[in-house]
């Protein structure tokens, strides 16, 4: 599975951005797609994930502000980010978990989100 992410950029605090990530290759085997982020000097952390069937999982820090969605026809996952804060500044990475015993993980290239105060 190959992932192509887009949509990062610079936004003022309180603004919005939408990230997109398109999957190709063995997309039929994807079990879950999500977004992680890594801020300078910090570990990569889960932001949001959507599993087959639509179940979602969010980091506490983004609940109520970010929404993850998935278009199964386009094999694309979106992250709508509203009410952005400076602490949301990070490189955001798309992730797909695919296969079944074993399950593999694929990463897209990072996209930088910068939120100015």
Residue pairs with C-beta under 8 A, 6 or more apart in sequence:
1 23
1 24
1 25
1 26
1 27
1 29
1 30
1 96
1 98
1 104
1 106
2 23
2 24
2 25
2 106
3 21
3 22
3 23
3 24
3 94
3 95
3 96
3 106
3 107
3 108
3 109
4 21
4 22
4 24
4 108
4 109
5 19
5 20
5 21
5 92
5 93
5 94
5 108
5 109
5 110
5 111
6 19
6 20
6 21
6 111
7 17
7 18
7 19
7 20
7 79
7 111
8 17
8 19
8 92
8 111
8 112
8 113
9 17
9 112
9 113
9 114
10 114
10 115
10 116
11 17
11 84
11 113
11 114
11 115
11 116
12 115
12 116
13 84
13 85
13 86
13 115
13 116
13 117
14 83
14 84
15 84
15 115
16 80
16 81
16 82
16 83
16 84
17 81
17 84
17 113
18 78
18 79
18 80
18 81
19 35
19 78
19 79
19 81
19 92
19 94
19 111
19 113
20 76
20 77
20 78
21 33
21 35
21 76
21 77
21 78
21 79
21 94
21 108
22 74
22 75
22 76
23 30
23 33
23 75
23 76
23 77
23 96
24 75
26 98
27 75
27 98
29 98
29 99
29 100
30 52
30 75
30 96
30 97
30 98
31 51
31 52
31 97
31 98
31 99
31 100
31 103
32 49
32 50
32 51
32 52
32 96
32 97
33 49
33 50
33 70
33 77
33 94
33 95
33 96
33 97
34 46
34 47
34 48
34 49
34 50
34 57
34 68
34 77
34 94
34 95
34 96
35 46
35 47
35 48
35 49
35 68
35 77
35 79
35 92
35 93
35 94
35 95
36 44
36 45
36 46
36 47
36 92
36 93
36 95
37 44
37 45
37 47
37 88
37 90
37 91
37 92
37 93
37 113
38 44
38 45
38 90
38 91
38 93
38 110
39 87
39 89
39 90
39 91
42 90
44 93
45 59
46 57
46 59
47 58
47 59
47 62
47 66
47 79
47 92
48 56
48 57
48 58
48 59
48 62
48 66
48 67
48 68
48 79
49 56
49 57
49 68
49 95
50 56
50 57
50 68
50 69
50 70
50 77
51 57
54 70
56 68
58 66
58 68
61 87
62 81
62 88
65 81
65 82
65 83
65 84
66 79
66 80
66 81
66 82
67 79
67 80
67 82
68 77
68 78
68 79
68 80
69 77
69 78
69 80
70 76
70 77
70 78
71 77
71 78
77 94
79 92
81 88
81 113
84 113
84 115
85 115
86 115
86 116
86 117
87 115
88 113
88 115
89 113
89 114
89 115
90 112
90 113
91 110
91 111
91 112
91 113
92 110
92 111
92 112
92 113
93 107
93 108
93 109
93 110
93 111
94 107
94 108
95 105
95 106
95 107
95 108
96 105
96 106
97 103
97 104
97 105
98 104
98 105
98 106
